[in-house]
Amino acid sequence: MRAVFPFDPDVYHQLYNAPAGAHPRICRGCGVSAWDMETTPGVDAGGWHDDATCLACATLAGDR
């Protein structure tokens, strides 16, 4: 799995041990994060539809 999805074990343990409110917010549809929306020019998912879906993905899915 590491060859397909490289992930640092130290980062995994930091996320695992973090309180639920401190987990990063990442869209399940496209993978955009709250950090991407705020800091990356050209990334605009329009905000959040719910805790796990950005507005762009919710609109594409017809889940308004």
Secondary structure as GFF3:
##gff-version 3
##sequence-region A 1 64
A	DSSP	alpha_helix	9	17	.	.	.	ID=ss1
A	DSSP	three_ten_helix	20	22	.	.	.	ID=ss2
A	DSSP	alpha_helix	34	39	.	.	.	ID=ss3
A	DSSP	beta_strand	48	50	.	.	.	ID=ss4
A	DSSP	beta_strand	53	54	.	.	.	ID=ss5
A	DSSP	alpha_helix	55	60	.	.	.	ID=ss6
###
